[in-house]
Amino acid sequence: MDGIDRHILAVLQEDADLAVSEVAARVGLSSTPCWKRIQKLKDDRVIQKQVVLCDPDLLDLSTTVFVRISTNQHNEAWLQQFTRAVQDIPEIVEAYRLSGDVDYLLRIVARDIQGYDSVYKRLIQACELHDVSASFAMERIKYSTALPIELEDESATPQHRGMRKSK
C-alpha cells in the first residue's frame, strides 16, 4: 500500500458516498486507476465494508456507558459464552479483552439508565461475572470511526506527503 492508497482511504473514510470520479480527482488519479485501487483494497480486506453512521441523539440513544468487567473464569467455555452474550446484545457496540486488572471493556449505547439496566440484567443472566463497574459518559468530546492512516511516514515520498487533504 502506497501513499495514494492511503490518500484514497482517507478520502473514503471521510465520505464513502463519493463517486469514484470525485475520489480520483481528490487523490490526483483518473477514474479507472482509482477504481482499480479501491477494488484491490476491498479484495485485500483493507476496506471491509461501507456503513452509514447514525446520530445516536436523534435516535434517542444518547446514553453511552463504559463497562469494566472482571471475571474469575479464565477458560475457553466461559469466554465463548461471554462472547456469544456480547454479540447477541445489540446495545453493546464495542467489546475489548484487556490486559491488567480489568478483563473486558464494553461500550454500550442505550436510551437511558433504565435501558442500560436492561442490558446489564441480560448480560449477568447470560454468564457469571465477578465484578462489573459502569461509567456514564457525560459529554462526547471526540468521536470518529476513521483510522489515522495518514500518519507522517519517514519513508513517504515528498509528493505523497504533499497530497494530504487539509481540513
C-alpha positions in Angstrom: 0.0 0.0 0.0 1.5 3.3 -1.0 0.7 6.9 -0.3 -2.0 7.1 -3.0 -3.8 4.1 -1.5 -3.6 5.8 2.0 -5.0 9.0 0.5 -7.9 7.1 -1.1 -8.6 5.5 2.2 -8.6 8.9 4.0 -11.0 10.3 1.4 -13.3 7.3 1.7 -13.3 7.4 5.5 -14.4 11.0 5.3 -17.2 10.2 2.9 -17.8 6.8 1.4 -20.6 8.1 -0.7 -18.3 9.9 -3.1 -18.4 8.9 -6.7 -15.1 7.2 -7.9 -14.6 10.2 -10.1 -14.6 12.6 -7.1 -12.3 10.3 -5.1 -10.0 10.1 -8.1 -9.9 13.9 -8.5 -9.1 14.4 -4.8 -6.1 12.0 -5.0 -4.8 13.0 -8.4 -5.8 10.0 -10.5 -8.1 9.3 -13.3 -11.2 7.3 -12.5 -10.2 3.8 -13.8 -6.9 3.5 -11.9 -8.6 4.9 -8.8 -11.5 2.3 -9.2 -8.9 -0.5 -9.6 -7.1 0.6 -6.4 -10.4 0.7 -4.5 -11.3 -2.8 -5.7 -7.8 -4.1 -4.7 -8.3 -2.5 -1.2 -11.6 -4.3 -1.0 -10.2 -7.6 -2.3 -7.3 -7.4 0.3 -9.9 -6.7 3.0 -8.3 -3.3 3.9 -11.8 -1.9 3.1 -14.0 -4.4 5.0 -17.4 -2.7 4.4 -19.1 0.6 4.0 -21.7 1.7 6.5 -24.0 4.5 7.5 -23.2 6.4 10.7 -26.3 7.5 12.6 -26.7 10.2 15.1 -27.4 8.5 18.5 -29.1 11.6 19.9 -31.6 11.8 17.0 -32.4 8.1 17.6 -32.9 8.6 21.3 -29.8 6.6 22.2 -27.9 9.3 23.9 -26.7 7.4 26.9 -23.2 6.0 26.5 -21.9 3.7 29.2 -18.4 2.3 29.5 -18.5 -1.0 31.4 -15.5 -2.6 33.0 -15.8 -6.3 33.7 -13.6 -8.6 35.7 -14.1 -12.3 35.8 -12.7 -15.2 37.8 -13.4 -17.5 35.0 -10.5 -17.8 32.6 -11.4 -20.8 30.4 -12.5 -21.3 26.9 -16.1 -22.3 27.7 -16.7 -19.1 29.7 -15.1 -17.0 27.0 -17.3 -18.5 24.3 -20.4 -18.0 26.5 -19.4 -14.3 27.2 -18.6 -13.7 23.5 -22.0 -15.0 22.5 -23.8 -12.9 25.0 -21.9 -9.8 23.9 -22.7 -10.5 20.3 -26.4 -11.1 21.0 -26.9 -7.8 22.8 -27.2 -5.1 20.2 -26.7 -2.2 22.6 -23.2 -3.4 23.2 -21.5 -1.7 20.3 -17.9 -2.4 21.2 -16.2 -5.0 23.4 -12.5 -5.5 24.1 -10.5 -8.0 26.1 -7.8 -6.2 28.1 -4.6 -6.8 29.9 -4.3 -5.6 33.6 -6.7 -5.7 36.4 -9.9 -5.3 34.3 -10.6 -8.2 31.9 -13.1 -6.6 29.5 -14.3 -3.2 28.4 -17.6 -2.6 26.8 -19.2 0.4 25.2 -22.9 0.3 25.5 -25.5 2.8 23.9 -28.9 3.0 25.5 -31.9 5.2 25.7 -31.4 6.0 29.4 -30.2 4.5 32.7 -33.2 2.0 32.6 -32.1 0.9 29.1 -28.6 0.3 30.4 -30.0 -1.7 33.4 -31.9 -3.9 31.0 -28.6 -4.6 29.2 -26.8 -5.3 32.5 -29.5 -7.8 33.5 -29.3 -9.7 30.2 -25.5 -9.8 30.5 -25.4 -11.2 34.1 -28.1 -13.7 33.2 -26.1 -14.9 30.2 -22.8 -15.5 32.1 -21.2 -15.3 35.5 -19.3 -12.1 36.2 -17.1 -11.4 39.2 -17.2 -7.5 39.1 -19.0 -5.1 36.9 -18.3 -1.3 37.1 -20.1 1.2 34.8 -19.2 4.8 34.0 -21.8 7.0 32.2 -20.4 9.4 29.6 -21.4 13.0 30.4 -20.2 14.5 27.1 -18.9 13.2 23.8 -15.8 15.3 23.2 -14.5 13.4 20.1 -16.0 10.6 18.1 -14.6 9.1 14.9 -14.6 5.8 13.2 -11.8 7.0 10.8 -8.4 5.3 11.4 -5.4 7.6 11.5 -3.9 6.1 8.3 -2.2 9.2 7.0 0.3 9.5 9.9 3.5 11.1 8.8 5.8 8.4 7.5 9.5 9.0 7.2 9.7 6.7 4.1 6.9 8.5 2.2 7.9 10.2 -0.9 7.8 14.1 -0.9 5.0 14.2 -3.5 2.8 11.8 -1.3 3.4 13.9 1.8 2.1 16.9 -0.1 -1.1 15.1 -1.1 -2.6 15.2 2.4 -6.1 16.7 2.5 -6.3 19.7 4.7 -9.4 20.2 6.8 
